[in-house]
Amino acid sequence: MKFLKTFISIILLVFIFDLLINLILPNTIKKKIGSTKNYSLKSEKFHHEISNNIDLPEFWGDTKYQVVTNKYGMRTGKSYKIDKNKPSIGFMGDSFVYGSGINYDDHFIGNLIHNNKSYNFLNLAYVSYSPSIYYKKLKYFINEKKLKFHTIYLFVDTSDIQDEGVFYREDKNGNIVRKWNSDEENARRNFKYIFKNYFKQNSFIFKFYEIFSTSNAHDRSLNCLKNKNKISNFKNYLDYERFSYGFDKKIQEKPWVNEGKEKVLFYLSKINDFLVSQNISLTLVYYPSAIEILEETNLYSSEHYKLLKNWSDENQIKFIDTTIKFNLLNSGLKNYKRNHIQCDAHWNKNGHNIIAKEILKNLSM
């Protein structure tokens, strides 16, 4: 019993000392310790978000890249400042726009910053966001943070259909929550997350635990990375169902597909109506999924392409179509390797360059 009491006392003292150090440390130092895992936080309004003012490494497999956010929680280049004398352009989307797996110098927004000095280019995106969160975040930045935008470029990923059909819903207060939990359960979880968010950011013990206890990629991605030079069929290592509803008839029969499509159109209309009320123009940016590229399907027969193109035509929304640029070579495998991070669905530097060139072309019109 004496040993047990001593042991518990030591553990408590370690935790107290850990928290005291973090109370003393200024945020400018604290937010450079750990990784982005420690600052990917649960959010009552948006389900999840990344913390502001961080300068931390992020990992995907054996790849390490730096993530810097500004005071609004937007990923940005190091030392990049918003110039109040320039109009701002915002880019809203999920992990593709956030820039998973890539340094910001190689990101399409980094490319735009380098090649166009007329605008502020602001990254409003984050991992696993989808149209319901795009809408809420845009309202937050514009109404609450009082940011002014000239144009919003909106990227609706193939995976957004699954996110809206399976994972997200609005609660009675208009917050984005897990679909399968009741409002009461989500309220209880949000209360617990207050403490979890605090420890994630303010405890070295928690930071180290989270870094070493969670993987930098799914098991299938890690297996792929070990053998990537021998693989000829990368689609077996990607999340097939998440990125293939556009052409796969069996997946199209699943209930979440129709629900997801309806919700995507619903929130696209809400986003458009809101931006019109703010005198902000909207441009939709389309790109095929890595699975569609690898499958060598008719990319213009994709249900996702038709969903977004028809909506943009009906609502007279500018539509940037990058399909051909992602499909220039004579095989799906060559196109995938050229434009995507191997063993992943996200764009590599060349894929980001495609997006940057199309947007620069659009800005010069």
C-alpha positions in Angstrom: 0.0 0.0 0.0 2.9 2.4 0.8 4.5 1.7 -2.5 1.2 2.2 -4.3 0.6 5.5 -2.6 4.1 6.7 -3.4 3.7 5.6 -7.0 0.3 7.5 -7.3 1.9 10.6 -5.7 4.8 10.6 -8.1 2.4 10.3 -11.1 0.3 13.2 -9.8 3.3 15.3 -9.2 4.5 14.6 -12.7 1.2 15.6 -14.2 1.0 18.8 -12.0 4.6 19.7 -13.0 3.7 19.1 -16.6 0.7 21.4 -16.5 2.5 24.1 -14.6 5.3 24.2 -17.1 2.7 24.6 -19.9 1.0 27.4 -18.0 4.2 29.3 -17.8 5.3 28.8 -21.4 4.1 31.4 -23.8 1.9 30.2 -26.7 4.6 31.3 -29.2 6.8 28.6 -27.8 4.2 26.1 -26.9 2.6 26.0 -30.3 5.9 25.0 -31.8 6.1 21.8 -29.6 4.5 18.6 -30.7 2.8 18.0 -34.1 -0.4 19.0 -35.8 -2.1 15.9 -34.1 -2.0 17.8 -30.9 -3.7 20.9 -32.4 -6.4 19.1 -34.5 -9.2 20.0 -32.1 -12.9 19.1 -31.6 -15.2 22.0 -32.4 -18.7 22.5 -31.1 -19.7 24.5 -34.3 -17.7 22.7 -37.0 -17.1 19.3 -35.6 -13.3 19.7 -35.8 -10.8 22.4 -36.7 -7.1 23.1 -36.5 -5.7 25.6 -33.9 -4.5 29.0 -34.8 -0.9 30.3 -34.7 0.8 27.0 -34.8 4.1 26.1 -36.5 4.4 22.4 -36.3 5.4 19.3 -38.3 2.8 17.0 -39.8 3.5 13.5 -41.0 2.1 11.2 -43.7 3.9 7.9 -43.7 7.6 8.7 -43.8 6.9 12.2 -45.2 7.3 15.2 -42.9 6.1 18.7 -43.8 5.6 21.9 -41.8 2.2 23.4 -41.1 1.8 27.0 -40.1 -1.5 28.6 -39.3 -2.4 32.3 -38.9 -4.6 33.9 -36.2 -7.7 32.6 -37.9 -6.6 29.0 -38.0 -5.9 29.1 -41.7 -2.9 27.2 -43.1 -0.5 29.6 -44.6 3.1 30.1 -45.7 5.7 31.0 -43.1 5.7 34.8 -42.4 2.8 35.3 -44.9 0.7 38.4 -43.8 -2.7 39.5 -45.0 -2.3 42.9 -46.8 -5.4 45.0 -45.9 -4.8 47.0 -49.1 -5.4 44.0 -51.4 -8.6 42.2 -52.1 -8.8 38.6 -50.7 -9.5 35.4 -52.5 -10.6 32.4 -50.3 -10.2 28.7 -51.1 -12.6 26.4 -49.4 -12.5 22.6 -49.5 -11.2 19.6 -47.6 -7.8 18.0 -47.2 -6.9 18.5 -50.9 -7.2 22.3 -50.4 -5.7 22.2 -46.9 -2.7 20.5 -48.5 -2.3 17.1 -46.8 1.0 15.5 -47.6 2.7 18.5 -49.0 4.8 21.5 -48.1 3.2 24.9 -48.5 5.8 26.0 -51.0 4.6 23.2 -53.3 0.9 23.9 -52.6 -1.2 25.6 -55.3 -1.8 28.5 -53.0 1.9 28.9 -52.4 2.3 28.9 -56.2 -0.4 31.6 -56.5 1.3 33.8 -53.9 4.5 33.5 -55.7 3.0 34.3 -59.2 0.3 36.9 -58.4 0.8 39.9 -56.1 -2.6 41.4 -56.7 -4.5 39.4 -54.0 -4.4 37.9 -50.6 -4.8 34.1 -51.1 -6.4 32.5 -48.0 -6.7 28.8 -47.3 -10.0 28.2 -45.5 -10.0 24.4 -45.7 -9.3 21.6 -43.4 -9.2 17.8 -43.4 -12.5 16.0 -43.8 -14.5 19.1 -44.3 -17.6 19.0 -46.6 -20.3 21.3 -47.9 -22.2 21.7 -44.6 -19.0 22.8 -42.9 -17.9 24.9 -45.9 -21.1 26.8 -45.4 -20.7 27.3 -41.7 -17.0 28.2 -42.0 -17.7 30.8 -44.7 -20.3 32.4 -42.5 -18.0 32.3 -39.6 -15.1 34.0 -41.4 -17.3 36.6 -43.0 -19.9 37.4 -40.3 -17.9 36.8 -37.2 -14.3 37.5 -38.2 -15.3 40.3 -40.6 -13.1 39.1 -43.4 -13.9 40.5 -46.8 -13.5 38.4 -49.9 -13.5 39.2 -53.6 -14.0 35.6 -54.7 -14.4 32.2 -53.1 -13.0 29.2 -55.0 -14.9 26.1 -53.9 -13.6 22.6 -54.3 -16.2 19.8 -53.7 -14.4 16.5 -53.4 -15.9 13.1 -54.4 -15.6 12.1 -50.7 -17.9 14.9 -49.7 -20.9 12.8 -50.8 -20.0 10.2 -48.2 -19.2 12.8 -45.6 -22.7 14.4 -46.0 -24.5 11.1 -46.5 -22.9 9.1 -43.6 -21.0 11.3 -41.1 -22.4 14.8 -40.7 -25.7 16.5 -39.8 -26.8 19.7 -38.2 -28.1 19.7 -34.6 -30.9 21.8 -33.3 -28.5 24.7 -32.9 -27.1 24.5 -36.4 -23.8 23.0 -35.3 -22.2 20.2 -37.4 -22.1 17.0 -35.5 -21.8 13.2 -35.9 -24.9 12.0 -37.7 -25.4 8.9 -35.6 -25.3 10.6 -32.2 -28.2 12.3 -30.6 -28.0 16.0 -29.7 -27.8 15.0 -26.1 -24.9 12.6 -26.7 -23.1 15.2 -28.8 -23.6 17.8 -26.1 -22.0 15.4 -23.6 -19.1 14.7 -25.9 -18.5 18.4 -26.5 -18.3 18.9 -22.8 -15.6 16.2 -22.5 -13.8 17.6 -25.5 -13.3 20.9 -23.7 -10.9 19.0 -21.4 -9.4 16.9 -24.1 -8.7 19.9 -26.3 -7.0 21.6 -23.3 -4.7 18.6 -22.6 -3.9 18.1 -26.2 -2.5 21.6 -26.4 -1.1 22.0 -22.8 0.4 18.7 -21.7 3.7 17.4 -22.9 2.7 14.0 -21.6 -0.5 14.1 -23.7 1.4 15.4 -26.7 4.0 12.6 -26.6 1.3 10.0 -26.0 -0.8 11.2 -29.0 2.2 11.4 -31.3 3.4 7.8 -30.6 0.1 6.1 -30.1 -1.6 7.1 -33.4 -0.4 6.1 -36.8 0.7 8.6 -39.5 -1.2 6.7 -42.1 -3.7 3.8 -42.4 -2.2 0.3 -42.4 -3.0 -0.3 -46.1 -1.2 3.0 -46.9 1.8 1.9 -44.9 1.9 -1.5 -46.6 1.7 0.4 -49.9 4.6 2.7 -49.0 6.8 -0.3 -48.2 6.2 -1.7 -51.7 5.4 1.3 -53.8 8.1 0.7 -56.5 6.6 -2.7 -57.2 2.9 -1.8 -57.2 1.0 -1.6 -60.5 -2.5 -1.3 -59.0 -2.6 1.5 -56.4 -6.4 1.5 -56.2 -6.3 -1.5 -53.9 -4.5 0.7 -51.3 -6.9 3.7 -51.5 -10.3 4.1 -50.0 -12.2 2.8 -53.0 -15.8 3.4 -51.7 -15.0 6.9 -50.6 -13.8 8.0 -54.0 -15.6 5.9 -56.6 -19.4 6.6 -56.3 -19.1 8.6 -59.6 -18.7 5.6 -61.8 -19.4 2.4 -59.6 -23.0 1.3 -60.1 -23.1 -0.8 -57.0 -21.9 2.0 -54.8 -24.5 4.3 -56.4 -27.2 2.0 -55.1 -26.2 2.7 -51.5 -28.7 4.9 -49.6 -25.9 7.3 -48.5 -25.1 8.3 -52.1 -28.5 9.9 -52.8 -28.7 11.5 -49.4 -25.2 12.8 -49.8 -25.9 14.2 -53.2 -29.0 16.0 -52.0 -27.2 17.5 -49.1 -24.3 18.7 -51.2 -26.7 20.5 -53.6 -28.6 21.9 -50.6 -25.5 23.4 -49.1 -24.1 24.6 -52.4 -27.3 26.6 -52.8 -27.0 28.0 -49.3 -23.3 28.9 -49.9 -24.2 30.6 -53.2 -27.2 32.5 -51.7 -25.0 33.7 -48.8 -22.1 34.8 -51.0 -24.5 36.7 -53.3 -25.9 38.5 -50.3 -22.3 39.5 -49.5 -21.5 40.6 -53.0 -18.8 37.8 -53.3 -18.4 35.8 -56.4 -18.2 32.0 -56.4 -16.2 29.7 -58.6 -16.5 26.0 -58.5 -13.3 24.0 -59.2 -13.7 20.4 -60.4 -11.0 17.6 -60.4 -11.4 13.9 -60.9 -10.6 11.5 -58.1 -7.5 9.3 -58.1 -9.6 6.2 -58.2 -11.4 7.5 -61.4 -8.0 8.2 -62.9 -6.7 4.7 -62.1 -9.9 3.0 -63.3 -9.5 4.8 -66.7 -13.2 5.5 -66.7 -14.9 8.0 -69.0 -14.2 11.0 -66.7 -17.0 13.1 -68.1 -19.5 10.3 -67.4 -18.8 10.6 -63.7 -21.9 11.2 -61.6 -19.9 13.6 -59.5 -18.8 15.6 -62.5 -22.4 15.8 -63.8 -23.7 16.7 -60.3 -21.4 19.8 -60.1 -21.5 20.8 -63.7 -25.3 20.7 -63.9 -25.6 22.7 -60.7 -23.1 25.3 -61.9 -24.8 25.6 -65.2 -28.3 26.0 -63.7 -27.0 28.7 -61.3 -24.7 30.4 -63.7 -21.7 29.7 -61.5 -18.2 29.9 -63.0 -16.8 26.3 -63.4 -13.1 25.5 -63.7 -12.7 22.0 -65.2 -9.3 20.4 -64.6 -10.2 17.0 -65.9 -8.1 16.9 -69.0 -5.1 18.2 -67.2 -5.1 15.3 -64.8 -5.5 12.8 -67.7 -2.9 13.8 -70.3 -0.8 10.5 -70.4 -1.8 7.3 -72.0 -2.5 5.2 -68.9 -4.3 5.7 -65.6 -1.3 4.5 -63.7 1.0 7.1 -65.4 -1.5 9.9 -64.7 -1.9 8.8 -61.1 1.9 8.7 -60.5 2.4 12.0 -62.2 -0.1 14.0 -60.2 -0.8 12.2 -56.9 1.2 11.2 -53.8 1.9 7.5 -54.3 -0.2 5.3 -52.0 -2.5 8.3 -51.4 -5.4 10.1 -53.1 -4.1 13.6 -52.6 -2.2 15.7 -55.2 1.6 15.9 -55.3 3.5 19.0 -56.4 2.5 18.5 -60.0 -1.1 18.0 -59.2 -1.0 21.3 -57.2 0.7 23.0 -60.2 -2.3 22.0 -62.4 -4.7 23.7 -60.0 -2.5 26.8 -59.7 -2.2 27.2 -63.5 -6.0 26.9 -64.0 -6.7 29.5 -61.3 -4.0 31.8 -62.6 -5.5 31.5 -66.0 -9.0 32.3 -64.5 -7.6 35.3 -62.6 -6.2 36.8 -65.8 -9.5 36.6 -67.7 
